[in-house]
Protein backbone atom coordinates (compact mmCIF):
# COMPACT_ATOMS: atom_id res chain seq x y z
CA UNK A 1 0.00 0.00 0.00
CA UNK A 2 1.59 3.26 -1.11
CA UNK A 3 0.53 6.45 0.60
CA UNK A 4 0.55 9.59 -1.46
CA UNK A 5 1.10 12.43 0.95
CA UNK A 6 -1.15 15.38 0.35
CA UNK A 7 0.61 18.67 0.89
CA UNK A 8 -1.66 19.40 3.81
CA UNK A 9 -0.09 19.68 7.23
CA UNK A 10 -2.58 20.95 9.75
CA UNK A 11 -1.23 23.17 12.46
CA UNK A 12 -1.50 21.27 15.69
CA UNK A 13 -0.42 24.23 17.76
CA UNK A 14 2.61 24.23 20.00
CA UNK A 15 3.80 20.83 21.12
CA UNK A 16 2.40 19.95 24.52
CA UNK A 17 2.50 16.83 26.63
CA UNK A 18 -0.76 14.92 26.53
CA UNK A 19 -2.39 12.83 29.24
CA UNK A 20 -2.67 9.14 28.41
CA UNK A 21 -3.59 6.08 30.52
CA UNK A 22 0.02 4.84 30.79
CA UNK A 23 1.25 8.14 32.18
CA UNK A 24 4.05 8.19 29.59
CA UNK A 25 5.14 11.51 28.08
CA UNK A 26 3.29 11.88 24.75
CA UNK A 27 3.72 14.88 22.43
CA UNK A 28 1.90 15.51 19.15
CA UNK A 29 4.46 15.83 16.34
CA UNK A 30 2.10 16.51 13.43
CA UNK A 31 -1.19 15.75 11.76
CA UNK A 32 -1.11 14.69 8.12
CA UNK A 33 -3.89 14.09 5.63
CA UNK A 34 -3.18 11.77 2.72
CA UNK A 35 -4.87 9.50 0.23
CA UNK A 36 -4.44 5.74 0.27
CA UNK A 37 -6.27 4.21 -2.68
CA UNK A 38 -9.66 5.89 -2.68
CA UNK A 39 -9.65 6.65 1.05
CA UNK A 40 -8.65 9.70 3.05
CA UNK A 41 -6.34 8.82 5.93
CA UNK A 42 -5.71 11.27 8.74
CA UNK A 43 -2.48 10.52 10.57
CA UNK A 44 -1.78 11.72 14.08
CA UNK A 45 1.95 11.29 14.71
CA UNK A 46 3.15 11.35 18.31
CA UNK A 47 6.56 11.25 19.96
CA UNK A 48 6.86 9.03 23.05
CA UNK A 49 10.51 8.93 24.16
CA UNK A 50 10.17 5.78 26.28
CA UNK A 51 8.35 3.74 23.66
CA UNK A 52 9.66 0.22 23.45
CA UNK A 53 11.59 0.54 26.72
CA UNK A 54 10.26 -2.50 28.54
CA UNK A 55 12.30 -1.51 31.60
CA UNK A 56 10.15 1.64 31.80
CA UNK A 57 6.95 -0.38 31.35
CA UNK A 58 6.49 1.02 27.85
CA UNK A 59 5.92 -2.05 25.69
CA UNK A 60 3.34 -2.31 22.90
CA UNK A 61 0.51 -3.44 25.19
CA UNK A 62 1.06 -0.39 27.39
CA UNK A 63 0.73 1.92 24.43
CA UNK A 64 -2.24 0.16 22.79
CA UNK A 65 -4.54 1.68 25.42
CA UNK A 66 -2.84 5.06 24.90
CA UNK A 67 -3.52 4.90 21.16
CA UNK A 68 -7.20 4.05 21.76
CA UNK A 69 -7.40 6.99 24.17
CA UNK A 70 -5.69 9.41 21.76
CA UNK A 71 -8.05 8.45 18.95
CA UNK A 72 -11.16 9.00 21.06
CA UNK A 73 -10.04 12.00 23.10
CA UNK A 74 -7.80 13.90 20.68
CA UNK A 75 -8.32 12.75 17.08
CA UNK A 76 -12.13 12.79 16.96
CA UNK A 77 -12.40 16.27 18.54
CA UNK A 78 -9.64 17.48 16.19
CA UNK A 79 -11.62 16.27 13.17
CA UNK A 80 -14.70 18.12 14.41
CA UNK A 81 -12.75 21.31 15.21
CA UNK A 82 -11.15 21.47 11.75
CA UNK A 83 -14.23 20.15 9.88
CA UNK A 84 -12.25 17.19 8.54
CA UNK A 85 -13.65 13.92 7.34
CA UNK A 86 -11.58 10.85 6.82
CA UNK A 87 -12.08 7.16 6.23
CA UNK A 88 -9.23 6.08 8.49
CA UNK A 89 -7.51 7.62 11.52
CA UNK A 90 -3.97 6.39 12.10
CA UNK A 91 -2.38 6.90 15.49
CA UNK A 92 1.38 6.42 15.39
CA UNK A 93 3.96 6.67 18.13
CA UNK A 94 7.74 6.87 17.75
CA UNK A 95 10.53 7.25 20.26
CA UNK A 96 11.84 10.33 18.43
CA UNK A 97 10.82 12.86 15.79
CA UNK A 98 10.95 11.30 12.35
CA UNK A 99 10.15 12.23 8.77
CA UNK A 100 6.95 10.67 7.47
CA UNK A 101 7.57 7.80 5.06
CA UNK A 102 11.31 7.55 5.72
CA UNK A 103 12.45 4.23 7.17
CA UNK A 104 14.93 4.39 10.03
CA UNK A 105 15.80 1.12 11.80
CA UNK A 106 16.98 3.11 14.85
CA UNK A 107 13.47 4.43 15.55
CA UNK A 108 10.91 2.35 17.44
CA UNK A 109 7.36 2.93 16.16
CA UNK A 110 3.87 1.63 16.92
CA UNK A 111 0.79 2.16 14.71
CA UNK A 112 -2.93 1.54 14.97
CA UNK A 113 -5.73 2.35 12.54
CA UNK A 114 -9.32 3.22 13.38
CA UNK A 115 -12.49 3.97 11.46
CA UNK A 116 -14.44 6.95 12.77
CA UNK A 117 -17.96 5.53 13.20
CA UNK A 118 -20.77 7.32 15.08
CA UNK A 119 -18.28 9.54 16.92
CA UNK A 120 -16.25 6.55 18.12
CA UNK A 121 -12.98 4.98 17.04
CA UNK A 122 -13.48 1.47 15.67
CA UNK A 123 -10.16 -0.40 15.77
CA UNK A 124 -9.01 -1.65 12.36
CA UNK A 125 -6.07 -3.74 13.51
CA UNK A 126 -3.15 -2.96 11.20
Chimera marker file (.cmm) of the C-alpha trace (Angstrom):
<marker_set name="trace">
<marker id="1" x="0.000" y="0.000" z="0.000" r="1" g="1" b="0" radius="0.5"/>
<marker id="2" x="1.594" y="3.257" z="-1.111" r="1" g="1" b="0" radius="0.5"/>
<marker id="3" x="0.528" y="6.455" z="0.602" r="1" g="1" b="0" radius="0.5"/>
<marker id="4" x="0.552" y="9.591" z="-1.462" r="1" g="1" b="0" radius="0.5"/>
<marker id="5" x="1.099" y="12.428" z="0.951" r="1" g="1" b="0" radius="0.5"/>
<marker id="6" x="-1.149" y="15.379" z="0.346" r="1" g="1" b="0" radius="0.5"/>
<marker id="7" x="0.612" y="18.667" z="0.892" r="1" g="1" b="0" radius="0.5"/>
<marker id="8" x="-1.659" y="19.396" z="3.810" r="1" g="1" b="0" radius="0.5"/>
<marker id="9" x="-0.091" y="19.684" z="7.227" r="1" g="1" b="0" radius="0.5"/>
<marker id="10" x="-2.575" y="20.949" z="9.746" r="1" g="1" b="0" radius="0.5"/>
<marker id="11" x="-1.226" y="23.165" z="12.461" r="1" g="1" b="0" radius="0.5"/>
<marker id="12" x="-1.502" y="21.267" z="15.685" r="1" g="1" b="0" radius="0.5"/>
<marker id="13" x="-0.422" y="24.228" z="17.761" r="1" g="1" b="0" radius="0.5"/>
<marker id="14" x="2.609" y="24.229" z="19.997" r="1" g="1" b="0" radius="0.5"/>
<marker id="15" x="3.796" y="20.826" z="21.123" r="1" g="1" b="0" radius="0.5"/>
<marker id="16" x="2.404" y="19.950" z="24.525" r="1" g="1" b="0" radius="0.5"/>
<marker id="17" x="2.500" y="16.829" z="26.626" r="1" g="1" b="0" radius="0.5"/>
<marker id="18" x="-0.763" y="14.918" z="26.531" r="1" g="1" b="0" radius="0.5"/>
<marker id="19" x="-2.389" y="12.831" z="29.243" r="1" g="1" b="0" radius="0.5"/>
<marker id="20" x="-2.665" y="9.139" z="28.409" r="1" g="1" b="0" radius="0.5"/>
<marker id="21" x="-3.591" y="6.077" z="30.516" r="1" g="1" b="0" radius="0.5"/>
<marker id="22" x="0.015" y="4.845" z="30.789" r="1" g="1" b="0" radius="0.5"/>
<marker id="23" x="1.249" y="8.140" z="32.182" r="1" g="1" b="0" radius="0.5"/>
<marker id="24" x="4.053" y="8.192" z="29.588" r="1" g="1" b="0" radius="0.5"/>
<marker id="25" x="5.145" y="11.511" z="28.075" r="1" g="1" b="0" radius="0.5"/>
<marker id="26" x="3.295" y="11.885" z="24.750" r="1" g="1" b="0" radius="0.5"/>
<marker id="27" x="3.715" y="14.877" z="22.429" r="1" g="1" b="0" radius="0.5"/>
<marker id="28" x="1.901" y="15.509" z="19.150" r="1" g="1" b="0" radius="0.5"/>
<marker id="29" x="4.463" y="15.826" z="16.343" r="1" g="1" b="0" radius="0.5"/>
<marker id="30" x="2.104" y="16.506" z="13.433" r="1" g="1" b="0" radius="0.5"/>
<marker id="31" x="-1.191" y="15.750" z="11.756" r="1" g="1" b="0" radius="0.5"/>
<marker id="32" x="-1.109" y="14.687" z="8.119" r="1" g="1" b="0" radius="0.5"/>
<marker id="33" x="-3.894" y="14.087" z="5.630" r="1" g="1" b="0" radius="0.5"/>
<marker id="34" x="-3.178" y="11.773" z="2.721" r="1" g="1" b="0" radius="0.5"/>
<marker id="35" x="-4.868" y="9.504" z="0.232" r="1" g="1" b="0" radius="0.5"/>
<marker id="36" x="-4.440" y="5.743" z="0.267" r="1" g="1" b="0" radius="0.5"/>
<marker id="37" x="-6.272" y="4.207" z="-2.676" r="1" g="1" b="0" radius="0.5"/>
<marker id="38" x="-9.664" y="5.887" z="-2.678" r="1" g="1" b="0" radius="0.5"/>
<marker id="39" x="-9.654" y="6.648" z="1.054" r="1" g="1" b="0" radius="0.5"/>
<marker id="40" x="-8.648" y="9.701" z="3.048" r="1" g="1" b="0" radius="0.5"/>
<marker id="41" x="-6.338" y="8.818" z="5.935" r="1" g="1" b="0" radius="0.5"/>
<marker id="42" x="-5.715" y="11.272" z="8.739" r="1" g="1" b="0" radius="0.5"/>
<marker id="43" x="-2.483" y="10.520" z="10.567" r="1" g="1" b="0" radius="0.5"/>
<marker id="44" x="-1.780" y="11.719" z="14.080" r="1" g="1" b="0" radius="0.5"/>
<marker id="45" x="1.946" y="11.294" z="14.705" r="1" g="1" b="0" radius="0.5"/>
<marker id="46" x="3.147" y="11.347" z="18.310" r="1" g="1" b="0" radius="0.5"/>
<marker id="47" x="6.563" y="11.248" z="19.956" r="1" g="1" b="0" radius="0.5"/>
<marker id="48" x="6.858" y="9.032" z="23.045" r="1" g="1" b="0" radius="0.5"/>
<marker id="49" x="10.515" y="8.931" z="24.157" r="1" g="1" b="0" radius="0.5"/>
<marker id="50" x="10.173" y="5.776" z="26.282" r="1" g="1" b="0" radius="0.5"/>
<marker id="51" x="8.347" y="3.742" z="23.655" r="1" g="1" b="0" radius="0.5"/>
<marker id="52" x="9.662" y="0.216" z="23.446" r="1" g="1" b="0" radius="0.5"/>
<marker id="53" x="11.589" y="0.535" z="26.723" r="1" g="1" b="0" radius="0.5"/>
<marker id="54" x="10.259" y="-2.502" z="28.543" r="1" g="1" b="0" radius="0.5"/>
<marker id="55" x="12.302" y="-1.507" z="31.601" r="1" g="1" b="0" radius="0.5"/>
<marker id="56" x="10.154" y="1.636" z="31.805" r="1" g="1" b="0" radius="0.5"/>
<marker id="57" x="6.945" y="-0.375" z="31.351" r="1" g="1" b="0" radius="0.5"/>
<marker id="58" x="6.489" y="1.024" z="27.849" r="1" g="1" b="0" radius="0.5"/>
<marker id="59" x="5.916" y="-2.045" z="25.686" r="1" g="1" b="0" radius="0.5"/>
<marker id="60" x="3.340" y="-2.306" z="22.904" r="1" g="1" b="0" radius="0.5"/>
<marker id="61" x="0.515" y="-3.444" z="25.195" r="1" g="1" b="0" radius="0.5"/>
<marker id="62" x="1.058" y="-0.394" z="27.392" r="1" g="1" b="0" radius="0.5"/>
<marker id="63" x="0.726" y="1.921" z="24.426" r="1" g="1" b="0" radius="0.5"/>
<marker id="64" x="-2.241" y="0.163" z="22.788" r="1" g="1" b="0" radius="0.5"/>
<marker id="65" x="-4.542" y="1.682" z="25.424" r="1" g="1" b="0" radius="0.5"/>
<marker id="66" x="-2.840" y="5.058" z="24.901" r="1" g="1" b="0" radius="0.5"/>
<marker id="67" x="-3.522" y="4.903" z="21.159" r="1" g="1" b="0" radius="0.5"/>
<marker id="68" x="-7.201" y="4.053" z="21.763" r="1" g="1" b="0" radius="0.5"/>
<marker id="69" x="-7.399" y="6.991" z="24.170" r="1" g="1" b="0" radius="0.5"/>
<marker id="70" x="-5.691" y="9.415" z="21.756" r="1" g="1" b="0" radius="0.5"/>
<marker id="71" x="-8.049" y="8.448" z="18.954" r="1" g="1" b="0" radius="0.5"/>
<marker id="72" x="-11.164" y="9.005" z="21.059" r="1" g="1" b="0" radius="0.5"/>
<marker id="73" x="-10.035" y="11.999" z="23.103" r="1" g="1" b="0" radius="0.5"/>
<marker id="74" x="-7.798" y="13.898" z="20.678" r="1" g="1" b="0" radius="0.5"/>
<marker id="75" x="-8.321" y="12.746" z="17.080" r="1" g="1" b="0" radius="0.5"/>
<marker id="76" x="-12.125" y="12.786" z="16.959" r="1" g="1" b="0" radius="0.5"/>
<marker id="77" x="-12.401" y="16.267" z="18.544" r="1" g="1" b="0" radius="0.5"/>
<marker id="78" x="-9.641" y="17.483" z="16.195" r="1" g="1" b="0" radius="0.5"/>
<marker id="79" x="-11.619" y="16.267" z="13.169" r="1" g="1" b="0" radius="0.5"/>
<marker id="80" x="-14.702" y="18.117" z="14.411" r="1" g="1" b="0" radius="0.5"/>
<marker id="81" x="-12.750" y="21.307" z="15.206" r="1" g="1" b="0" radius="0.5"/>
<marker id="82" x="-11.154" y="21.469" z="11.746" r="1" g="1" b="0" radius="0.5"/>
<marker id="83" x="-14.225" y="20.153" z="9.876" r="1" g="1" b="0" radius="0.5"/>
<marker id="84" x="-12.253" y="17.194" z="8.539" r="1" g="1" b="0" radius="0.5"/>
<marker id="85" x="-13.646" y="13.919" z="7.341" r="1" g="1" b="0" radius="0.5"/>
<marker id="86" x="-11.581" y="10.850" z="6.817" r="1" g="1" b="0" radius="0.5"/>
<marker id="87" x="-12.077" y="7.162" z="6.228" r="1" g="1" b="0" radius="0.5"/>
<marker id="88" x="-9.228" y="6.085" z="8.493" r="1" g="1" b="0" radius="0.5"/>
<marker id="89" x="-7.513" y="7.620" z="11.520" r="1" g="1" b="0" radius="0.5"/>
<marker id="90" x="-3.974" y="6.395" z="12.104" r="1" g="1" b="0" radius="0.5"/>
<marker id="91" x="-2.379" y="6.896" z="15.490" r="1" g="1" b="0" radius="0.5"/>
<marker id="92" x="1.381" y="6.417" z="15.386" r="1" g="1" b="0" radius="0.5"/>
<marker id="93" x="3.963" y="6.675" z="18.127" r="1" g="1" b="0" radius="0.5"/>
<marker id="94" x="7.739" y="6.873" z="17.749" r="1" g="1" b="0" radius="0.5"/>
<marker id="95" x="10.531" y="7.248" z="20.261" r="1" g="1" b="0" radius="0.5"/>
<marker id="96" x="11.837" y="10.334" z="18.425" r="1" g="1" b="0" radius="0.5"/>
<marker id="97" x="10.815" y="12.862" z="15.789" r="1" g="1" b="0" radius="0.5"/>
<marker id="98" x="10.946" y="11.303" z="12.346" r="1" g="1" b="0" radius="0.5"/>
<marker id="99" x="10.151" y="12.234" z="8.775" r="1" g="1" b="0" radius="0.5"/>
<marker id="100" x="6.950" y="10.671" z="7.469" r="1" g="1" b="0" radius="0.5"/>
<marker id="101" x="7.569" y="7.803" z="5.063" r="1" g="1" b="0" radius="0.5"/>
<marker id="102" x="11.313" y="7.552" z="5.721" r="1" g="1" b="0" radius="0.5"/>
<marker id="103" x="12.447" y="4.228" z="7.174" r="1" g="1" b="0" radius="0.5"/>
<marker id="104" x="14.927" y="4.395" z="10.031" r="1" g="1" b="0" radius="0.5"/>
<marker id="105" x="15.799" y="1.125" z="11.804" r="1" g="1" b="0" radius="0.5"/>
<marker id="106" x="16.979" y="3.113" z="14.847" r="1" g="1" b="0" radius="0.5"/>
<marker id="107" x="13.474" y="4.434" z="15.553" r="1" g="1" b="0" radius="0.5"/>
<marker id="108" x="10.908" y="2.354" z="17.442" r="1" g="1" b="0" radius="0.5"/>
<marker id="109" x="7.357" y="2.934" z="16.163" r="1" g="1" b="0" radius="0.5"/>
<marker id="110" x="3.865" y="1.626" z="16.916" r="1" g="1" b="0" radius="0.5"/>
<marker id="111" x="0.792" y="2.155" z="14.710" r="1" g="1" b="0" radius="0.5"/>
<marker id="112" x="-2.933" y="1.536" z="14.972" r="1" g="1" b="0" radius="0.5"/>
<marker id="113" x="-5.728" y="2.348" z="12.544" r="1" g="1" b="0" radius="0.5"/>
<marker id="114" x="-9.324" y="3.216" z="13.380" r="1" g="1" b="0" radius="0.5"/>
<marker id="115" x="-12.486" y="3.975" z="11.457" r="1" g="1" b="0" radius="0.5"/>
<marker id="116" x="-14.444" y="6.954" z="12.773" r="1" g="1" b="0" radius="0.5"/>
<marker id="117" x="-17.961" y="5.527" z="13.205" r="1" g="1" b="0" radius="0.5"/>
<marker id="118" x="-20.770" y="7.320" z="15.079" r="1" g="1" b="0" radius="0.5"/>
<marker id="119" x="-18.282" y="9.541" z="16.921" r="1" g="1" b="0" radius="0.5"/>
<marker id="120" x="-16.248" y="6.555" z="18.119" r="1" g="1" b="0" radius="0.5"/>
<marker id="121" x="-12.978" y="4.981" z="17.041" r="1" g="1" b="0" radius="0.5"/>
<marker id="122" x="-13.484" y="1.467" z="15.675" r="1" g="1" b="0" radius="0.5"/>
<marker id="123" x="-10.163" y="-0.402" z="15.769" r="1" g="1" b="0" radius="0.5"/>
<marker id="124" x="-9.015" y="-1.654" z="12.356" r="1" g="1" b="0" radius="0.5"/>
<marker id="125" x="-6.066" y="-3.742" z="13.512" r="1" g="1" b="0" radius="0.5"/>
<marker id="126" x="-3.145" y="-2.961" z="11.201" r="1" g="1" b="0" radius="0.5"/>
<link id1="1" id2="2" r="1" g="1" b="0" radius="0.2"/>
<link id1="2" id2="3" r="1" g="1" b="0" radius="0.2"/>
<link id1="3" id2="4" r="1" g="1" b="0" radius="0.2"/>
<link id1="4" id2="5" r="1" g="1" b="0" radius="0.2"/>
<link id1="5" id2="6" r="1" g="1" b="0" radius="0.2"/>
<link id1="6" id2="7" r="1" g="1" b="0" radius="0.2"/>
<link id1="7" id2="8" r="1" g="1" b="0" radius="0.2"/>
<link id1="8" id2="9" r="1" g="1" b="0" radius="0.2"/>
<link id1="9" id2="10" r="1" g="1" b="0" radius="0.2"/>
<link id1="10" id2="11" r="1" g="1" b="0" radius="0.2"/>
<link id1="11" id2="12" r="1" g="1" b="0" radius="0.2"/>
<link id1="12" id2="13" r="1" g="1" b="0" radius="0.2"/>
<link id1="13" id2="14" r="1" g="1" b="0" radius="0.2"/>
<link id1="14" id2="15" r="1" g="1" b="0" radius="0.2"/>
<link id1="15" id2="16" r="1" g="1" b="0" radius="0.2"/>
<link id1="16" id2="17" r="1" g="1" b="0" radius="0.2"/>
<link id1="17" id2="18" r="1" g="1" b="0" radius="0.2"/>
<link id1="18" id2="19" r="1" g="1" b="0" radius="0.2"/>
<link id1="19" id2="20" r="1" g="1" b="0" radius="0.2"/>
<link id1="20" id2="21" r="1" g="1" b="0" radius="0.2"/>
<link id1="21" id2="22" r="1" g="1" b="0" radius="0.2"/>
<link id1="22" id2="23" r="1" g="1" b="0" radius="0.2"/>
<link id1="23" id2="24" r="1" g="1" b="0" radius="0.2"/>
<link id1="24" id2="25" r="1" g="1" b="0" radius="0.2"/>
<link id1="25" id2="26" r="1" g="1" b="0" radius="0.2"/>
<link id1="26" id2="27" r="1" g="1" b="0" radius="0.2"/>
<link id1="27" id2="28" r="1" g="1" b="0" radius="0.2"/>
<link id1="28" id2="29" r="1" g="1" b="0" radius="0.2"/>
<link id1="29" id2="30" r="1" g="1" b="0" radius="0.2"/>
<link id1="30" id2="31" r="1" g="1" b="0" radius="0.2"/>
<link id1="31" id2="32" r="1" g="1" b="0" radius="0.2"/>
<link id1="32" id2="33" r="1" g="1" b="0" radius="0.2"/>
<link id1="33" id2="34" r="1" g="1" b="0" radius="0.2"/>
<link id1="34" id2="35" r="1" g="1" b="0" radius="0.2"/>
<link id1="35" id2="36" r="1" g="1" b="0" radius="0.2"/>
<link id1="36" id2="37" r="1" g="1" b="0" radius="0.2"/>
<link id1="37" id2="38" r="1" g="1" b="0" radius="0.2"/>
<link id1="38" id2="39" r="1" g="1" b="0" radius="0.2"/>
<link id1="39" id2="40" r="1" g="1" b="0" radius="0.2"/>
<link id1="40" id2="41" r="1" g="1" b="0" radius="0.2"/>
<link id1="41" id2="42" r="1" g="1" b="0" radius="0.2"/>
<link id1="42" id2="43" r="1" g="1" b="0" radius="0.2"/>
<link id1="43" id2="44" r="1" g="1" b="0" radius="0.2"/>
<link id1="44" id2="45" r="1" g="1" b="0" radius="0.2"/>
<link id1="45" id2="46" r="1" g="1" b="0" radius="0.2"/>
<link id1="46" id2="47" r="1" g="1" b="0" radius="0.2"/>
<link id1="47" id2="48" r="1" g="1" b="0" radius="0.2"/>
<link id1="48" id2="49" r="1" g="1" b="0" radius="0.2"/>
<link id1="49" id2="50" r="1" g="1" b="0" radius="0.2"/>
<link id1="50" id2="51" r="1" g="1" b="0" radius="0.2"/>
<link id1="51" id2="52" r="1" g="1" b="0" radius="0.2"/>
<link id1="52" id2="53" r="1" g="1" b="0" radius="0.2"/>
<link id1="53" id2="54" r="1" g="1" b="0" radius="0.2"/>
<link id1="54" id2="55" r="1" g="1" b="0" radius="0.2"/>
<link id1="55" id2="56" r="1" g="1" b="0" radius="0.2"/>
<link id1="56" id2="57" r="1" g="1" b="0" radius="0.2"/>
<link id1="57" id2="58" r="1" g="1" b="0" radius="0.2"/>
<link id1="58" id2="59" r="1" g="1" b="0" radius="0.2"/>
<link id1="59" id2="60" r="1" g="1" b="0" radius="0.2"/>
<link id1="60" id2="61" r="1" g="1" b="0" radius="0.2"/>
<link id1="61" id2="62" r="1" g="1" b="0" radius="0.2"/>
<link id1="62" id2="63" r="1" g="1" b="0" radius="0.2"/>
<link id1="63" id2="64" r="1" g="1" b="0" radius="0.2"/>
<link id1="64" id2="65" r="1" g="1" b="0" radius="0.2"/>
<link id1="65" id2="66" r="1" g="1" b="0" radius="0.2"/>
<link id1="66" id2="67" r="1" g="1" b="0" radius="0.2"/>
<link id1="67" id2="68" r="1" g="1" b="0" radius="0.2"/>
<link id1="68" id2="69" r="1" g="1" b="0" radius="0.2"/>
<link id1="69" id2="70" r="1" g="1" b="0" radius="0.2"/>
<link id1="70" id2="71" r="1" g="1" b="0" radius="0.2"/>
<link id1="71" id2="72" r="1" g="1" b="0" radius="0.2"/>
<link id1="72" id2="73" r="1" g="1" b="0" radius="0.2"/>
<link id1="73" id2="74" r="1" g="1" b="0" radius="0.2"/>
<link id1="74" id2="75" r="1" g="1" b="0" radius="0.2"/>
<link id1="75" id2="76" r="1" g="1" b="0" radius="0.2"/>
<link id1="76" id2="77" r="1" g="1" b="0" radius="0.2"/>
<link id1="77" id2="78" r="1" g="1" b="0" radius="0.2"/>
<link id1="78" id2="79" r="1" g="1" b="0" radius="0.2"/>
<link id1="79" id2="80" r="1" g="1" b="0" radius="0.2"/>
<link id1="80" id2="81" r="1" g="1" b="0" radius="0.2"/>
<link id1="81" id2="82" r="1" g="1" b="0" radius="0.2"/>
<link id1="82" id2="83" r="1" g="1" b="0" radius="0.2"/>
<link id1="83" id2="84" r="1" g="1" b="0" radius="0.2"/>
<link id1="84" id2="85" r="1" g="1" b="0" radius="0.2"/>
<link id1="85" id2="86" r="1" g="1" b="0" radius="0.2"/>
<link id1="86" id2="87" r="1" g="1" b="0" radius="0.2"/>
<link id1="87" id2="88" r="1" g="1" b="0" radius="0.2"/>
<link id1="88" id2="89" r="1" g="1" b="0" radius="0.2"/>
<link id1="89" id2="90" r="1" g="1" b="0" radius="0.2"/>
<link id1="90" id2="91" r="1" g="1" b="0" radius="0.2"/>
<link id1="91" id2="92" r="1" g="1" b="0" radius="0.2"/>
<link id1="92" id2="93" r="1" g="1" b="0" radius="0.2"/>
<link id1="93" id2="94" r="1" g="1" b="0" radius="0.2"/>
<link id1="94" id2="95" r="1" g="1" b="0" radius="0.2"/>
<link id1="95" id2="96" r="1" g="1" b="0" radius="0.2"/>
<link id1="96" id2="97" r="1" g="1" b="0" radius="0.2"/>
<link id1="97" id2="98" r="1" g="1" b="0" radius="0.2"/>
<link id1="98" id2="99" r="1" g="1" b="0" radius="0.2"/>
<link id1="99" id2="100" r="1" g="1" b="0" radius="0.2"/>
<link id1="100" id2="101" r="1" g="1" b="0" radius="0.2"/>
<link id1="101" id2="102" r="1" g="1" b="0" radius="0.2"/>
<link id1="102" id2="103" r="1" g="1" b="0" radius="0.2"/>
<link id1="103" id2="104" r="1" g="1" b="0" radius="0.2"/>
<link id1="104" id2="105" r="1" g="1" b="0" radius="0.2"/>
<link id1="105" id2="106" r="1" g="1" b="0" radius="0.2"/>
<link id1="106" id2="107" r="1" g="1" b="0" radius="0.2"/>
<link id1="107" id2="108" r="1" g="1" b="0" radius="0.2"/>
<link id1="108" id2="109" r="1" g="1" b="0" radius="0.2"/>
<link id1="109" id2="110" r="1" g="1" b="0" radius="0.2"/>
<link id1="110" id2="111" r="1" g="1" b="0" radius="0.2"/>
<link id1="111" id2="112" r="1" g="1" b="0" radius="0.2"/>
<link id1="112" id2="113" r="1" g="1" b="0" radius="0.2"/>
<link id1="113" id2="114" r="1" g="1" b="0" radius="0.2"/>
<link id1="114" id2="115" r="1" g="1" b="0" radius="0.2"/>
<link id1="115" id2="116" r="1" g="1" b="0" radius="0.2"/>
<link id1="116" id2="117" r="1" g="1" b="0" radius="0.2"/>
<link id1="117" id2="118" r="1" g="1" b="0" radius="0.2"/>
<link id1="118" id2="119" r="1" g="1" b="0" radius="0.2"/>
<link id1="119" id2="120" r="1" g="1" b="0" radius="0.2"/>
<link id1="120" id2="121" r="1" g="1" b="0" radius="0.2"/>
<link id1="121" id2="122" r="1" g="1" b="0" radius="0.2"/>
<link id1="122" id2="123" r="1" g="1" b="0" radius="0.2"/>
<link id1="123" id2="124" r="1" g="1" b="0" radius="0.2"/>
<link id1="124" id2="125" r="1" g="1" b="0" radius="0.2"/>
<link id1="125" id2="126" r="1" g="1" b="0" radius="0.2"/>
</marker_set>
